[in-house]
Amino acid sequence: MAQNLRQQISQDLVNTLKTLTDPRPVLVTSEPFNVLEIAITQFPAILITPRQETRETITMGIPGAGRRMGTLDFEIRAYVRGNELDRKRNDLIEAIEEALDSDRYRGLVQTGVLDSQIVSIDIIDRLPPLAEISLALRVKYNYVRTLT
């Protein structure tokens, strides 16, 4: 159950960030890429990666079963290129945050997602004409674990 939910959340993040319009990212993926090898026409670019997951039992059933609570952290790495890097970086941060805050349940409230929010933003040092941002998104969810 949790593995399928992880994939659904990851896919929702990709789909949501592909809908950005200003600035409009050209490349949005959860598949790793080397930013130094992509074409100039592929910027802005966004990479979404699950980083850490913690779980705890919140209700007990038969041994090994019951309701579980999980926290899943994603790293969203965003890249811009060109002139006016500070403006481009800030515009992209704002667009990502607004898009992700528009549905904090990731469209998966029926599946168990309780909340999602950006918990930190880091500016990564890069030499111009490239700028990089790392945003940490935390998703809280719960699910019922059953034994098969």
KEPAZA-745988 format. One line per field, with one value per atom (N, C-alpha, C, O): chain; residue in one letter; z, x, y; residue number from 0. Coordinates in steps of 0.02 Angstrom, whole numbers. Layout:
% KEPAZA-745988
chaine <- c(A/...);
residu <- c(A/...);
w <- c(Z/...);
u <- c(X/...);
v <- c(Y/...);
num <- c(NUM/...);
***
This chain:
% KEPAZA-745988
chaine <- c(A/A/A/A/A/A/A/A/A/A/A/A/A/A/A/A/A/A/A/A/A/A/A/A/A/A/A/A/A/A/A/A/A/A/A/A/A/A/A/A/A/A/A/A/A/A/A/A/A/A/A/A/A/A/A/A/A/A/A/A/A/A/A/A/A/A/A/A/A/A/A/A/A/A/A/A/A/A/A/A/A/A/A/A/A/A/A/A/A/A/A/A/A/A/A/A/A/A/A/A/A/A/A/A/A/A/A/A/A/A/A/A/A/A/A/A/A/A/A/A/A/A/A/A/A/A/A/A/A/A/A/A/A/A/A/A/A/A/A/A/A/A/A/A/A/A/A/A/A/A/A/A/A/A/A/A/A/A/A/A/A/A/A/A/A/A/A/A/A/A/A/A/A/A/A/A/A/A/A/A/A/A/A/A/A/A/A/A/A/A/A/A/A/A/A/A/A/A/A/A/A/A/A/A/A/A/A/A/A/A/A/A/A/A/A/A/A/A/A/A/A/A/A/A/A/A/A/A/A/A/A/A/A/A/A/A/A/A/A/A/A/A/A/A/A/A/A/A/A/A/A/A/A/A/A/A/A/A/A/A/A/A/A/A/A/A/A/A/A/A/A/A/A/A/A/A/A/A/A/A/A/A/A/A/A/A/A/A/A/A/A/A/A/A/A/A/A/A/A/A/A/A/A/A/A/A/A/A/A/A/A/A/A/A/A/A/A/A/A/A/A/A/A/A/A/A/A/A/A/A/A/A/A/A/A/A/A/A/A/A/A/A/A/A/A/A/A/A/A/A/A/A/A/A/A/A/A/A/A/A/A/A/A/A/A/A/A/A/A/A/A/A/A/A/A/A/A/A/A/A/A/A/A/A/A/A/A/A/A/A/A/A/A/A/A/A/A/A/A/A/A/A/A/A/A/A/A/A/A/A/A/A/A/A/A/A/A/A/A/A/A/A/A/A/A/A/A/A/A/A/A/A/A/A/A/A/A/A/A/A/A/A/A/A/A/A/A/A/A/A/A/A/A/A/A/A/A/A/A/A/A/A/A/A/A/A/A/A/A/A/A/A/A/A/A/A/A/A/A/A/A/A/A/A/A/A/A/A/A/A/A/A/A/A/A/A/A/A/A/A/A/A/A/A/A/A/A/A/A/A/A/A/A/A/A/A/A/A/A/A/A/A/A/A/A/A/A/A/A/A/A/A/A/A/A/A/A/A/A/A/A/A/A/A/A/A/A/A/A/A/A/A/A/A/A/A/A/A/A/A/A/A/A/A/A/A/A/A/A/A/A/A/A/A/A/A/A/A/A/A/A/A/A/A/A/A/A/A/A/A/A/A);
residu <- c(M/M/M/M/A/A/A/A/Q/Q/Q/Q/N/N/N/N/L/L/L/L/R/R/R/R/Q/Q/Q/Q/Q/Q/Q/Q/I/I/I/I/S/S/S/S/Q/Q/Q/Q/D/D/D/D/L/L/L/L/V/V/V/V/N/N/N/N/T/T/T/T/L/L/L/L/K/K/K/K/T/T/T/T/L/L/L/L/T/T/T/T/D/D/D/D/P/P/P/P/R/R/R/R/P/P/P/P/V/V/V/V/L/L/L/L/V/V/V/V/T/T/T/T/S/S/S/S/E/E/E/E/P/P/P/P/F/F/F/F/N/N/N/N/V/V/V/V/L/L/L/L/E/E/E/E/I/I/I/I/A/A/A/A/I/I/I/I/T/T/T/T/Q/Q/Q/Q/F/F/F/F/P/P/P/P/A/A/A/A/I/I/I/I/L/L/L/L/I/I/I/I/T/T/T/T/P/P/P/P/R/R/R/R/Q/Q/Q/Q/E/E/E/E/T/T/T/T/R/R/R/R/E/E/E/E/T/T/T/T/I/I/I/I/T/T/T/T/M/M/M/M/G/G/G/G/I/I/I/I/P/P/P/P/G/G/G/G/A/A/A/A/G/G/G/G/R/R/R/R/R/R/R/R/M/M/M/M/G/G/G/G/T/T/T/T/L/L/L/L/D/D/D/D/F/F/F/F/E/E/E/E/I/I/I/I/R/R/R/R/A/A/A/A/Y/Y/Y/Y/V/V/V/V/R/R/R/R/G/G/G/G/N/N/N/N/E/E/E/E/L/L/L/L/D/D/D/D/R/R/R/R/K/K/K/K/R/R/R/R/N/N/N/N/D/D/D/D/L/L/L/L/I/I/I/I/E/E/E/E/A/A/A/A/I/I/I/I/E/E/E/E/E/E/E/E/A/A/A/A/L/L/L/L/D/D/D/D/S/S/S/S/D/D/D/D/R/R/R/R/Y/Y/Y/Y/R/R/R/R/G/G/G/G/L/L/L/L/V/V/V/V/Q/Q/Q/Q/T/T/T/T/G/G/G/G/V/V/V/V/L/L/L/L/D/D/D/D/S/S/S/S/Q/Q/Q/Q/I/I/I/I/V/V/V/V/S/S/S/S/I/I/I/I/D/D/D/D/I/I/I/I/I/I/I/I/D/D/D/D/R/R/R/R/L/L/L/L/P/P/P/P/P/P/P/P/L/L/L/L/A/A/A/A/E/E/E/E/I/I/I/I/S/S/S/S/L/L/L/L/A/A/A/A/L/L/L/L/R/R/R/R/V/V/V/V/K/K/K/K/Y/Y/Y/Y/N/N/N/N/Y/Y/Y/Y/V/V/V/V/R/R/R/R/T/T/T/T/L/L/L/L/T/T/T/T);
w <- c(0/0/0/-41/47/52/-11/-32/-41/-101/-157/-192/-168/-219/-204/-250/-141/-122/-136/-160/-121/-136/-210/-228/-252/-325/-346/-390/-317/-334/-315/-352/-256/-234/-281/-302/-296/-341/-409/-436/-436/-501/-497/-544/-442/-434/-432/-461/-399/-397/-467/-485/-505/-574/-615/-648/-611/-650/-629/-672/-564/-540/-564/-587/-560/-579/-655/-679/-692/-765/-787/-843/-743/-761/-748/-763/-719/-707/-773/-825/-769/-831/-830/-882/-771/-769/-706/-654/-710/-769/-783/-738/-846/-868/-872/-915/-828/-834/-896/-914/-928/-989/-971/-1002/-922/-901/-829/-785/-816/-749/-747/-785/-702/-701/-632/-590/-622/-562/-581/-540/-645/-669/-667/-695/-634/-627/-695/-744/-695/-754/-731/-674/-776/-762/-789/-850/-745/-765/-813/-853/-809/-853/-923/-969/-933/-999/-1035/-1091/-1003/-1037/-1080/-1067/-1131/-1178/-1145/-1099/-1170/-1145/-1151/-1110/-1202/-1214/-1163/-1164/-1120/-1071/-1003/-954/-998/-935/-937/-991/-880/-814/-812/-849/-768/-761/-687/-643/-675/-606/-599/-640/-546/-529/-461/-413/-457/-396/-372/-409/-309/-283/-213/-170/-199/-129/-90/-115/-29/10/72/84/112/176/192/176/225/247/317/333/360/427/437/407/478/491/564/599/587/654/656/616/702/711/754/806/732/772/801/850/773/804/793/743/841/837/815/834/775/756/774/826/734/745/736/700/766/761/688/645/677/610/568/514/594/556/597/656/566/600/559/503/586/551/564/621/510/513/490/448/517/496/466/493/410/377/360/350/358/335/281/291/223/164/143/129/140/120/48/29/8/-61/-67/-33/-111/-129/-199/-245/-207/-272/-291/-262/-340/-363/-427/-475/-426/-483/-509/-470/-575/-607/-657/-695/-655/-705/-736/-708/-795/-832/-868/-890/-875/-913/-872/-826/-890/-855/-800/-797/-757/-703/-662/-650/-641/-606/-541/-525/-503/-440/-452/-416/-501/-516/-540/-518/-585/-611/-556/-553/-512/-456/-410/-392/-392/-348/-380/-347/-445/-481/-480/-471/-490/-492/-423/-417/-371/-303/-288/-263/-304/-292/-331/-304/-394/-435/-408/-406/-389/-361/-297/-288/-253/-189/-199/-167/-242/-255/-285/-265/-332/-363/-312/-312/-270/-221/-165/-138/-148/-96/-121/-81/-186/-213/-195/-193/-183/-160/-113/-135/-49/-2/12/46/-15/-9/-70/-73/-118/-179/-220/-259/-211/-247/-222/-255/-163/-138/-68/-30/-50/17/30/86/-21/-12/-3/24/-24/-18/47/65/83/148/157/211/106/115/160/147/213/262/251/265/226/217/178/180/143/112/115/106/127/128/120/139/90/84/154/185/177/244/243/294/186/181/109/63/100/34/41/82/1/1/-67/-118/-68/-129/-135/-90/-190/-201/-242/-293/-217/-254/-320/-322/-373/-441/-475/-459/-523/-563/-618/-649/-629/-684/-749/-757/-795/-802/-773/-797/-723/-695/-622/-585/-602/-532/-512/-552/-448/-423/-357/-315/-347/-286/-263/-304/-198/-170/-121/-72/-135/-92/-60/-94/5/39/49/78/24/31/77/66/127/175/164/164/155/145/202/216/237/291/266/233/283/259/311/355/304/344/300/248/322/284/333/388/311/350/324/264/369/350/368/424/317/328/310/268/342/328/274/275/228/175/181/141);
u <- c(41/0/43/33/91/131/173/183/198/240/198/222/137/93/78/76/66/51/112/104/172/233/237/252/222/224/170/182/111/57/75/61/105/125/178/174/228/282/254/274/208/178/136/136/100/62/108/91/165/211/236/239/255/277/221/233/162/105/89/76/90/74/126/107/189/241/247/273/222/221/169/172/121/69/89/51/148/169/171/189/152/151/200/225/213/257/300/278/360/394/372/354/374/354/416/459/421/477/471/416/527/528/536/505/578/593/570/596/523/501/499/463/539/545/565/590/554/580/638/664/656/713/776/777/829/890/919/915/947/981/1041/1044/1089/1147/1132/1127/1126/1107/1158/1140/1220/1271/1267/1300/1227/1223/1157/1148/1109/1046/1053/1094/1012/1014/990/949/1014/992/917/885/888/816/775/713/807/771/765/742/783/778/716/696/685/698/687/646/724/720/707/733/667/650/658/634/692/701/669/683/625/590/614/610/639/668/643/647/618/602/667/716/668/730/727/773/675/672/599/555/589/521/524/566/480/474/403/356/395/329/321/370/259/244/175/132/164/99/57/80/-5/-48/-108/-137/-126/-175/-151/-120/-167/-146/-203/-261/-188/-235/-202/-169/-211/-174/-100/-84/-55/16/38/27/69/93/43/59/-19/-70/-93/-77/-132/-159/-148/-121/-169/-161/-91/-66/-59/9/9/-32/54/64/133/181/138/202/216/170/280/303/354/404/341/384/412/375/478/512/536/568/521/544/592/584/641/683/663/660/650/634/693/703/732/790/768/746/775/754/814/854/819/875/850/803/882/869/935/989/931/992/982/927/1035/1032/1052/1093/1022/1034/981/932/991/944/927/869/979/970/931/890/943/908/833/793/813/741/712/658/747/722/714/665/764/762/702/665/694/638/570/524/565/501/484/426/535/522/504/460/538/520/447/409/428/359/309/257/323/277/270/215/326/323/283/239/296/261/186/145/167/96/62/6/95/66/56/4/106/101/52/21/45/-3/-75/-121/-86/-154/-192/-253/-157/-188/-140/-98/-145/-98/-111/-72/-167/-181/-156/-163/-125/-97/-150/-133/-214/-267/-277/-309/-248/-248/-278/-259/-323/-351/-387/-385/-421/-456/-407/-426/-345/-294/-255/-219/-263/-231/-184/-156/-174/-129/-164/-221/-129/-157/-135/-173/-74/-47/18/53/33/99/117/75/181/203/279/316/299/371/396/369/448/474/541/562/575/637/654/634/692/715/789/807/831/903/925/905/965/996/1064/1105/1074/1137/1184/1165/1246/1295/1313/1333/1306/1325/1357/1342/1400/1428/1379/1349/1370/1327/1353/1413/1310/1240/1190/1133/1209/1165/1149/1193/1087/1066/1026/990/1033/1001/966/991/909/870/853/841/852/830/774/783/715/657/641/641/628/608/533/505/500/427/413/439/373/355/282/238/270/202/186/224/130/108/48/4/48/-5/-17/24/-74/-84/-117/-147/-111/-138/-150/-124/-188/-201/-157/-159/-118/-75/-114/-136/-121/-154/-105/-61/-114/-72/-106/-167/-66/-95/-72/-91);
v <- c(-60/0/63/107/67/128/138/195/84/92/123/168/99/126/200/241/216/286/330/386/306/344/361/418/312/323/372/414/367/413/485/532/493/560/588/645/548/569/590/642/550/566/630/670/639/701/762/814/757/813/830/889/780/791/824/875/796/824/895/938/909/976/1027/1081/1010/1058/1065/1115/1017/1024/1076/1101/1092/1140/1212/1258/1223/1293/1331/1303/1395/1434/1493/1513/1520/1579/1578/1600/1553/1527/1455/1418/1437/1370/1326/1337/1275/1229/1186/1164/1174/1134/1061/1017/1047/978/970/1004/925/907/831/799/802/729/704/742/640/606/560/524/562/522/565/620/542/582/604/568/664/690/731/754/740/781/851/860/900/967/998/1041/977/1005/976/1001/923/892/905/883/940/953/1016/1060/1019/1076/1140/1138/1196/1261/1269/1302/1238/1243/1203/1207/1164/1124/1158/1127/1221/1259/1303/1326/1315/1288/1212/1185/1179/1107/1091/1125/1039/1019/944/905/923/853/840/875/790/773/705/655/702/641/628/672/567/550/544/516/570/570/527/487/533/498/484/523/428/410/382/340/406/379/355/382/304/275/258/245/258/237/206/224/159/129/175/199/188/231/193/217/135/90/19/3/-23/-93/-137/-126/-186/-238/-304/-308/-353/-415/-399/-351/-436/-420/-408/-450/-351/-334/-295/-272/-287/-252/-192/-186/-147/-89/-26/-29/31/95/121/119/145/172/244/263/284/353/358/330/394/402/474/514/490/556/543/509/571/561/628/675/632/694/688/639/739/743/802/852/795/851/871/830/936/964/1009/1062/987/1026/1062/1030/1127/1168/1207/1232/1211/1244/1296/1284/1355/1406/1426/1413/1456/1473/1539/1555/1578/1640/1700/1695/1757/1820/1828/1790/1877/1893/1830/1815/1795/1731/1738/1695/1791/1800/1807/1776/1846/1854/1788/1769/1754/1690/1638/1601/1636/1589/1605/1559/1668/1687/1675/1654/1690/1677/1603/1585/1561/1489/1463/1420/1486/1466/1483/1441/1544/1567/1525/1506/1510/1471/1400/1373/1369/1301/1300/1257/1348/1349/1360/1326/1406/1418/1356/1339/1323/1264/1207/1174/1196/1142/1158/1112/1222/1241/1239/1240/1238/1238/1174/1174/1119/1057/1021/982/1036/1007/934/901/907/835/796/735/832/802/764/720/781/746/675/635/660/591/586/541/631/629/563/537/535/471/414/361/422/371/376/331/432/438/496/503/538/595/647/667/667/713/785/832/795/862/858/808/913/920/993/1036/1007/1076/1080/1036/1136/1149/1169/1214/1134/1147/1183/1209/1184/1222/1237/1201/1291/1311/1329/1371/1298/1312/1337/1309/1388/1413/1379/1384/1343/1307/1351/1379/1358/1399/1366/1307/1403/1383/1442/1500/1428/1482/1501/1458/1566/1588/1559/1550/1543/1564/1515/1512/1475/1424/1441/1464/1431/1439/1378/1349/1359/1298/1312/1350/1279/1285/1215/1170/1204/1141/1156/1191/1128/1136/1069/1018/1069/1008/1009/1055/957/950/891/837/902/849/831/874/766/740/693/646/706/662/622/649/558/514/459/448/425/365/312/327/250/194/136/135/87/28/-28/-44/-56/-112/-176/-186/-219/-283/-338/-330/-394/-452/-493/-503/-517/-559/-630/-672);
num <- c(0/0/0/0/1/1/1/1/2/2/2/2/3/3/3/3/4/4/4/4/5/5/5/5/6/6/6/6/7/7/7/7/8/8/8/8/9/9/9/9/10/10/10/10/11/11/11/11/12/12/12/12/13/13/13/13/14/14/14/14/15/15/15/15/16/16/16/16/17/17/17/17/18/18/18/18/19/19/19/19/20/20/20/20/21/21/21/21/22/22/22/22/23/23/23/23/24/24/24/24/25/25/25/25/26/26/26/26/27/27/27/27/28/28/28/28/29/29/29/29/30/30/30/30/31/31/31/31/32/32/32/32/33/33/33/33/34/34/34/34/35/35/35/35/36/36/36/36/37/37/37/37/38/38/38/38/39/39/39/39/40/40/40/40/41/41/41/41/42/42/42/42/43/43/43/43/44/44/44/44/45/45/45/45/46/46/46/46/47/47/47/47/48/48/48/48/49/49/49/49/50/50/50/50/51/51/51/51/52/52/52/52/53/53/53/53/54/54/54/54/55/55/55/55/56/56/56/56/57/57/57/57/58/58/58/58/59/59/59/59/60/60/60/60/61/61/61/61/62/62/62/62/63/63/63/63/64/64/64/64/65/65/65/65/66/66/66/66/67/67/67/67/68/68/68/68/69/69/69/69/70/70/70/70/71/71/71/71/72/72/72/72/73/73/73/73/74/74/74/74/75/75/75/75/76/76/76/76/77/77/77/77/78/78/78/78/79/79/79/79/80/80/80/80/81/81/81/81/82/82/82/82/83/83/83/83/84/84/84/84/85/85/85/85/86/86/86/86/87/87/87/87/88/88/88/88/89/89/89/89/90/90/90/90/91/91/91/91/92/92/92/92/93/93/93/93/94/94/94/94/95/95/95/95/96/96/96/96/97/97/97/97/98/98/98/98/99/99/99/99/100/100/100/100/101/101/101/101/102/102/102/102/103/103/103/103/104/104/104/104/105/105/105/105/106/106/106/106/107/107/107/107/108/108/108/108/109/109/109/109/110/110/110/110/111/111/111/111/112/112/112/112/113/113/113/113/114/114/114/114/115/115/115/115/116/116/116/116/117/117/117/117/118/118/118/118/119/119/119/119/120/120/120/120/121/121/121/121/122/122/122/122/123/123/123/123/124/124/124/124/125/125/125/125/126/126/126/126/127/127/127/127/128/128/128/128/129/129/129/129/130/130/130/130/131/131/131/131/132/132/132/132/133/133/133/133/134/134/134/134/135/135/135/135/136/136/136/136/137/137/137/137/138/138/138/138/139/139/139/139/140/140/140/140/141/141/141/141/142/142/142/142/143/143/143/143/144/144/144/144/145/145/145/145/146/146/146/146/147/147/147/147);
***
